[in-house]
Amino acid sequence: MIKVVMSLVSTAIGLVLLLSFKSHSAGPPRSALSGATAGTRSPHGTASPSRTRSMKRPAGRSGVFAGDPIDTPYGTMQVAAVIKAGKLTNVKVLRHTDVGGRSAQIDASSLPVLRSEALSAHGADIDVVSGATYTSRGYARSLQSALDKAGI
């Protein structure tokens, strides 16, 4: 009888704790980023201070801008941003992680996703691909440095 009572009390306490749990968000939703500011995400997935959109973008700026090589535990990641008329139109991988046999498999599946997200976001504010955290962070940091060099 005591075991049954203890089990019910434990279940009730667990249920109360579960229902009182409040999740938190890493930053404002993308739809909230309008108007004068645009948030940027750091390579660690947290929101960083925002930049003002009032910065003048060179309207006709075009070219291929190589980002900085970013060292990760699984090798160096480096990308180049292809800019046409001041907009990101493509991302080329110059170097990708290559330490360990699994790196090539991870990169083969994650790099197309990262490219697609970067082109959709028109920048380096991209989410980390599950299972490819170091590749994702290196990709985003290298891309951001390329965009900085382009003045975007």
VENJOJO-V668549 format. One line per field, one symbol per residue. phi: phi as a letter, one per 20 degrees, with the letter a starting at -180 (. if undefined). A space follows every 10 residues. Layout:
phi = ???
This chain:
phi = .fffffffff fffffffffe fdecdfrffg ffecneccfc dffendfdge deffffeffd fbqddfeffd fcfdpedbcc eedclmcfda cdeebcgben ffgfffffee ffffffffff elreecefeg ncffffffff ffffffffff me
